[in-house]
Amino acid sequence: MSHLRWTKGGEADLVALEGDHVTLSSTTSSPPGSYVDGALVNDGTAIRIKVRGCRRDGERYRIDGRILDSSKTLRLQLVALVSSS
């Protein structure tokens, strides 16, 4: 089951989280400098990420980016998701 669902379609799993920097394994690509909007699958909490880099990783795309406008609650949810993976 994926952790995030993108607004424009597709899904992503959290691979790593360090502060506001995140690494995702996504079903869709996004160019560096772009913004991707989505929501957590478990409760619908909105998330916005500025993409720093994106590269193909097998059948998926590895997206490195920075979480924008993150609240303490969102950060705690993301930490829980990464640690459960």
C-alpha positions in Angstrom: 0.0 0.0 0.0 1.3 3.4 -0.9 1.9 6.2 1.6 0.9 9.2 -0.7 -1.5 9.7 -3.5 -0.7 12.5 -6.0 -3.4 15.1 -6.9 -2.6 14.7 -10.6 -2.6 10.9 -10.4 -0.2 8.3 -9.2 1.2 7.2 -5.9 4.4 7.2 -3.9 6.0 5.5 -1.0 8.2 7.2 1.5 11.8 5.9 1.4 13.7 8.3 3.6 13.0 11.4 5.7 15.6 13.8 7.2 14.2 17.0 8.5 12.1 18.5 5.7 14.0 16.5 3.0 12.3 13.5 1.7 13.0 10.7 -0.8 10.1 9.0 -2.5 9.5 6.1 -4.8 6.8 7.3 -7.1 4.7 5.8 -10.0 5.0 9.2 -11.8 8.0 11.5 -12.6 8.3 15.2 -11.9 11.0 17.5 -13.1 13.5 19.3 -10.8 12.1 22.6 -9.6 8.5 21.5 -9.9 6.0 21.2 -7.1 3.9 18.1 -6.5 0.8 18.1 -4.4 -0.8 15.1 -2.8 -2.3 13.6 0.3 -1.5 10.9 2.8 -3.4 7.8 2.0 -4.2 6.9 5.6 -6.0 10.2 6.6 -6.0 12.6 3.6 -3.6 15.1 5.1 -2.3 17.4 2.3 1.4 17.5 1.4 3.3 19.7 -1.0 6.9 18.9 -2.1 9.4 20.9 -4.2 11.3 18.4 -6.3 15.1 18.7 -6.2 15.8 15.7 -8.4 14.0 12.8 -10.2 15.5 9.7 -11.8 14.2 6.4 -13.1 14.5 3.6 -10.6 13.3 0.4 -12.3 9.6 0.7 -13.0 9.3 3.7 -10.7 10.9 7.1 -10.2 13.0 8.2 -7.2 12.1 11.7 -6.3 14.2 13.8 -3.9 12.7 16.9 -2.6 11.7 19.2 0.3 8.4 19.2 2.1 6.8 22.7 2.0 4.6 24.2 4.8 4.9 21.1 7.0 3.3 21.2 10.4 4.6 19.3 13.4 1.7 16.8 13.1 2.6 16.1 9.4 6.2 15.5 10.3 5.3 13.1 13.1 3.0 11.2 10.7 5.7 11.0 8.1 8.2 9.7 10.7 5.8 7.0 11.7 5.2 6.0 8.1 9.0 5.7 7.4 9.7 3.8 10.5 6.9 1.3 9.8 8.3 0.6 6.3 
